[in-house]
């Protein structure tokens, strides 16, 4: 099977599209570049399909590599027959390959190994043949110093048979199918841990049982966490008789003197070898699926968070609110640079409200502030009420912004590099302000796991989580584009083809030579070669540069075509940009070349109509209920406005303007069945909810969506 055949089984597209995509990936082309600028080559595959092809290609390569290692190992043991080699070469199932390799895998000395050393393998073969011989009598022929009686001889033979059954590829396949269809999870509480601190959050699983196939990802991960923390014991099992019946059908040949011994070997093989191995496989497979599900939830949430509406290039006063330690205030210019910072004490115990109001008003006037960004942590609502009492001389919008991850950023190496002369409180306030003006540019500096928009992110496969989240960040950054003259090196590092080192070189070049005037200047950046330029140039933006196309998603390789389009219409390129009436006159089929096809040309014309269009919507001010300041103010039956601040498989959490978020269970999102929470709500969506239950002791609020 070729790699193309392997991939085609799971990706619904023509083989030539897969072949071309794999070729581009092998040429070190990035996924954003391929999906945006090589549509004619790939048959218009989108990023998700290209990512899937890339993953399947890696999977194929891993299987090929594993097969080579298995063949080499078996050959070194002089066990490679032509039949076995053919089976291995034809298999592209890792599980099946491991089953074929199992008899040759190096392991600790087993009971069967001891029996073989004692010369009992011939007896095992006779018993396994299940002929009419009197095996009890035959056993007397295999007695020696190590095997002193018939029972010991028969037991040793059964140990060998048990291992053969365990290594039987058909037995393992059939048992796996049984586990896939009928395995049950059973949990029991560890009595000595039942009353320990933290145990009660898992009390649902103190005596729990359900089919493995029906356990949703969040519940399986919760049970595994409970087991990991020692509160419960966890088992995956199937009906014992059904499992025995499967093995008997494949192994037992009828009634003979050997039958009782084979039956004993079957029972031993299942209990000691097969059940522990296959049940663990089933659990690991279910865990892998739960991980993938949870990772996808996190990635979807992260993508929505990164593409949250930006306020844009505005002057912002940002506040990290607090009581005793005061409110840390910073003023930022249009580029997000810090121009002033101070601490005010409008709340208890200092209660310097009048002085704080005067200072805020003075800062707003002195630095021409357009908007105020308030972190949503401790004292957030109190600070919001305080700010809204101030009679400003100019229109100032007030926003509540998520603080998630701000403290992580403020203590990070990135923050220390940006603000070496300021402490963590100032850096945190800057982050709160910047994530209002451009959430994407600021949040890329923070480890996605610290942003807190997932479910059980610390319990899933961390390498897969990182890979998926990095892919999400890259996708978001390149879908928006990056202003090369204002972007940090951390944002630039996610641009297609750039990476950390080149991003640093770009920033250093910018510092030494001033702002970039056109995309061609990128080639002057140290170590930024033709390949990096090809992959990244179209994703960077240069405002008010020499070439108006440099502020668009048109790739430099297509500039000459755009110039020809303009010339044919007797216009300048600038006359085409943003002029839908003129671009409508362009016939893309007239400009097809060997390198640039019809799909790309249509994208170019679309881009000319709205060059550099930001796919994100504009930020909007949101008003929480002013009467709700703590959970004590939340009452059953209330109708409240809120903002969706996390999405899981079982529902969404809604920020009501207080410390505790409320949960809208998936069943309460709308009338009828909902299979995917994201079909109904998105992160940061403004919603109206009704309070159905308040549990002050457990700090839990249950909500239902109001449509």
Order of alpha helices (4+ residues) and beta strands (2+ residues): alpha-alpha-alpha-alpha-alpha-alpha-alpha-alpha-alpha-alpha-alpha-alpha-beta-beta-alpha-beta-alpha-alpha-alpha-beta-beta-beta-alpha-beta-alpha-beta-alpha-alpha-alpha-alpha-alpha-beta-alpha-alpha-alpha-beta-alpha-alpha-alpha-alpha-beta-beta-beta-beta-beta
